Structures are given as C-alpha cells and as structure tokens.
C-alpha cells in the first residue's frame, strides 16, 4: 500500500468526484482511476461502491478516507510550518566570537538583533578555541585575522585599524613619544599572545618602523590589557573600535596617531551558503547593517596599497 495513494483517496473523497479531483490536483482522470484501483487491490477490499451513479465510498472506504484526511491535514500543516520558519527568523542561533570583541564591539549589535527578531534565541559562545562549523552545532563564527580554512564560507566583515594608546595618567609621568624611536624609553602592557613576535612593525604611509613590546605588565586577555592601560600601566596596542569610547571619554589618548599596525581583518564564517536558515541570513545581514560608524570610516579611509616598497623611518 502506497501512502501517496491513501492521501489521494482522501483528496478525491473531499472533492466529491473524479472530475473535480482531476481539476483540483491537475491530474488526468485515468491516472486517478488507475491509482485508486491499485489501492483497492493492495487493501484487498472494495473502497468504492461498484455501479453507483456518482462516486460513493464503501464503509471501509469512508473510514480509510477519514484517517488519510487527518494525515493529509498534518502534512499540510507541516508544510505551512516549514514555510513560516523559512520566512520568519526563529529558533536558537549559536555564534562563536572572541570574548573581548563581543563585549567591546558587538554587544550593542547583538542586543538590537534580538529586539528586532524576538523569536530568535541568540547564544554567544566566547570560548577561545576554533569551533568546527561542520561537526558542532554552531551557525556563525566571528574570526579575527586570516582564515586558513578554504572549505568555509568567509565574508569580510571589518578591517580593524590598530594603534597605540595610553592613559593621561601614564603620559603625565612620561613625555609623550614623538617618533617610533622614542618608544624604546616607554613601558608597554603586553598581550601574552604577542610575546613570540616581540618586534612589531608600525606603518605611516610609505614609512615603517619596528618596535619592541617590553614592559613589566603582561596578560593573556586583551580585556585585562585594556584595563591595565586605562590604569596607567603603560602603552597598549588595540584595534580602534575596542577603545573608541575610551578615547571619546578622555580615558585613553592615541600615541603616535599617525602610526598604526597593518589592519586586522574580521570575518564572518559559515559552513555553507546553500539552504542557509532564515535566522542565519538575518543575523549576518543585521551585522552588516549595524557596522559601527568608526568601522565604516576606517574601511573607507584605508590607503590604497602602493607597488613601491615601504621605507623605514629615519
């Protein structure tokens, strides 16, 4: 017995005649008749009263049609439910994102997203490891720095301008550096992950300069590095977006504002573009729509790369 033929029985019964069912289902009457005959054969009993002037079901046919109709309604409801899920973002959305970037850059955007889409439950995972988008239940990963996983779909979200900053308290005790060479006389608050690359290259147009990141304070969290820098512990290095509010409030001051590191790319990663749920598409679109103004300005103001090799600062 074929389930499709059972559902067909319910639809023919509802239509009242083979002709009406043929028009409703856009299926030839001969095909309908053949499939219903095959259903009778598989059931092993008559479902239609033979010789009746109009379509008339036997008692068994009526009972079978009523049962099949309930399943037909369930299937129709399921189709509507699927269509609704596709049209309306809803359900749990799991996002992997670096903790400090979530707190200092994306917190407002995340809050606006759940207000905009109240049927979505946004779960933010800030564990430092790289999640596996193919084998773990994550929808989107926010990744800072180059992406070396070609099987993932990566969309560049931001370019972060990175510079040097210090608190007014620190700069009151030390004369503010005027050139990269002056940084040798200053203390840095060092991010532990940068220890192996203690020499960092700054650039100012076509000029470059390498500096030593040395100081008595070190932490493995950029959030802690930021707090120590605010407290006057030394000069810290941050993407501008993470300290924009501190600069505006006067808690931090740019050091050598003409100099910066190479911009740091931020990517949004997904496992695939195909069959992407509405909640994921809405989330990615929302992030691009709510990019902070400082990030838009930074992206537009980046100088074009020159073919000429950079020169070192004198």
Buried (B, 14 or more C-beta within 10 A) or exposed (E): EEEEBBBBBBBBBEBEEBEBBBEEBEBEEEEBBEBBEEBBEEBEEEBBBEEEEEBEBBEEBEEBBEEBBEEBEEEEEEEEEEEEBEEBBBBEBBBBBBBBBBBBBBEEBBEEBEEEBEEBEBEBBEEEEEBEBEEEEBBBBBBBEEBEBEEBBBEEBBBBBBBBBBBEEBBEEBEBBEEBEBBEEBBBBBBEEBEEEEEBBBBBEEBBBEBEBBBEBBBEBBBBBBBBBBBBBBBBBBBBBBBBEBBEEEBBBBBBEEBBBEBBBBBBBBBEEEEBBBBBBBBBEBBEEBBBEBBEEBBEEEEEEEEEEBEEBE
